[in-house]
């Protein structure tokens, strides 16, 4: 087990070379879909990072694009499995042989200076306390394109702070003092436990952030408010679980 993960509650892993092809293919699909959606001339140089330079105005249009891309991604029923298999050497050790995943992959697009962002939070216990989140960037993310992460040892301190403070200024100051902004490049995946507090700063870089997030947990561990039927699907089962499905015990 990764000692850094046990201590902090999060870690960054490189996608093995033989598994990277899948992620390159999916990133290029997103790039080509976005080019067509915004109607960018084929002769113009276009990268996901410079998406904000093209004429797509209004949050509604951006969310339309995001939802359409998500629908395309989720047509691939093996998407979550392919992602899991790329890091199975780590995830199997954490979750065991019976694993479920969220049904729908989520995409986040954050343009420079966009103030529309998730609040300072942790996923658990609304989500399961036994869940791992995989944060997968489709571009190189540096400085404020990333999220502030708070080590396990700061959990109680952060929890108390959030009960007493809600202003953006105080949240920003606390995050800069205690949180960690860690660069995550394309070809890497950030994995964090559902009880790790995290905070998304305003993207101050001249680059658009594109990232996916997917959640995995053991089938038999406790669920939060999101139940198995509505939110998750089975990814893989152990031989014993498969045998139990075949008989009336």
N, C-alpha and C positions, 0 to 999 in steps of 0.2 A: 504493500500500500504506500502511496505517495505521502511521506511524512509532512510535507508542506500543506497538503490538503487537510490532514487530520488536525493540524495546528490552527490553520487559518479559516478553513471551511470552503476554500476555493483553490483552484489551480488552473494553469494554462498548459495545454498539451498540443504538441505538434501532430498534425494528421500524417500518418505514415505515407510515404511516397507512393506505395502501390494502391492507396485508397484516395489519393488526392484528385485523380481524374474525374471522379463523380462530382466533386465540389466545383471543379473548374467548369464542367459541363453545365451544371445548374446555375452557376453564376453567369455564364454566357447566355443562357436562356433568358434570365432576368434582364440582362443588358439589352438583348435584341428585342424583347417584348417592350421595354421602356422606350427604346428608340422609335419603335413603330407607334406607340401610344402618343408620344410627344411630337411625332412626325418630324424627326430630325433627318435632315438630308444625309444620304449615304456617304457623300463626299466629305462631310464634316467629321472631325475627330470627336468621338464620344466615349467617355468612360463613366462608370457609375459615380466615381468620385466628383466629376464636374457636372453632374446632373442639374445642380442648382443654377448653372449658367444658361440654361435653356428656358424657353418661354412656357412654363407650366405654372399658372398663377392660381392662388386660392387653395385653401385647405381641402375643399371638397374635391377638386380635381386630383390632388395628391392622394387623398384617401381612396378615390376611385381607382387610381393606378395600383395602389397597395392591395386593395381587395381583389382586383383582377389577377394580379401576380400570385397572391395567396391561393386563389382558386386553381390556377395553373399548377402551382407546386403541389397542392393537395390532390391533384388528379393521380399523382404517382403514389400508389398505395404502399410502395416499398421505401418511400423517402426516409421515414423515421428509422426503419430497419437498416438502411444503408449508412445513415449517420451513426447509429449505435454500433454497427459492426466495425466502423473505422476506429473506434476507441473501446472495443469490447475487452481488450486487455486490462483496462482500468475499470470500466463500468461493471463487468461481471463480478469483480472483486467487491464492489460496493453494494450491488443490488441482488446478487444471487442468480439462480437459474430461471426464476419465474418473474417476468418483467412485463409491465404495461407502459404505454406511452400515451401522451395526449393525442387525441384524434386529428387535430388540425395544427399544422405548423404555422407559427406567427411570424410576420415580417414587420420590421420597423424601419422607416426611412426618416432620417433626421437631417434636414438641411441646415446650413450655417445660420445661427442666430434665431432658430425656431424655438419659441418659448413653450410650445405644446409638447409636454413630456410627462412621463410617469412621476408620481410623487415619491418622496423619500419613504422607503418601505422595505419589508421582507415578505416573501411569498407565504411562508408558514405563519400561523397554523391554518389560515384560510385554505391554502393548498396543504397537502400532506407534509408532515414533519419528516417524512422518510423519502423525500423527493429530491432529485438532482435536476438542475436547470443547465442546459447546454446553450451557450450564447455563441453564435457562429457568424463572424463578420464576412461580408462579401467584398470588403475593401480593407486596406490597411488602416487601422484605427489608432490614432495617437492623441495624446493630451486630452482635450475636452471632448473628443469623439467617443471616449470610453465612459465607464461609470465608476463612481467612487465605491470601493468595496471596504467593508469594515470587518476586521478579523474577529474570530469567535470570542477572543478575550475581551473585546469591546462591546459584546452583545448587550449586557445589562446596562452599561453606561449609556449606550445609544438609545436603548428602550426608555430609560428614565428621561433622557434629554428630549425625546420626541413627545413625551407626555406634557412637557412644560413649554415647548417652543414650536412655533409653526411658521414664523416669518421667513421669507426667502433669504433675507440677509443672514439670519442666525443659522439657517440650514446650510448655507454656503460656507459660512465661517467654520462651523463644526466639521463639515466635510473636508475642507482644506487642511484643518488641523489634525484630524484623526483618520480620515479615509485615505485610500490609496487608489490613484489613477494608474492603471497598468496597461501599457500598450499591448494590443492584440492584433496581429496581422492576419491577412487572408492566408489560409493554410494552417491556422491555429484555432483552437476552440477553448473558450473559457467555460469551466465547469464550476458551478457553485451550489452549495447546499441551500435548501429552501428557507433556512433560518438565518442566512447571511443578510444583514441589512445592506442596501445599496441605494445609490442616489445618482440620477442622471443630470449632469450639468448642462447648461446651454452650450451647444456646439459653437465654439469660437474659432474653429479652424476653417480654412478655405477649402473645405471638402465635405461632400455629403456622406453621411454614414448609412450603410445598408447592412442590416443584421437580421438573422433568424434566431428564434428561440424555441426550444423543444424541451419537454419535461419527461422524465422517466422515473419509475418507482417500482418496488417489488409488489407483485400482485397481492400478497398476503399481509402487507403492512397496513397500518391505519390510514384512512382517507380523511381529508379535510372536508370542507363544504362541497367540494367537487367530487361527485360520486363516479363509480366505475362505469356505469351504463352511459351516462350523458357525456362525460369528458374524456374517458380513456378508451383504448383498445388494447387487446393482448398482443404483445410483440413476440414473446417466446415462452414456452412452458418446459418444465423439467419432465423427465420420463415418468416420475411418480405421479405428477399432476395429470399427465396424459392418461395414465392407466386408471386413475380415479374417475376420469370422465367416462370411462367405458363400462363401469359397473354401478349397481345400486348398493351402496354399502349399508 
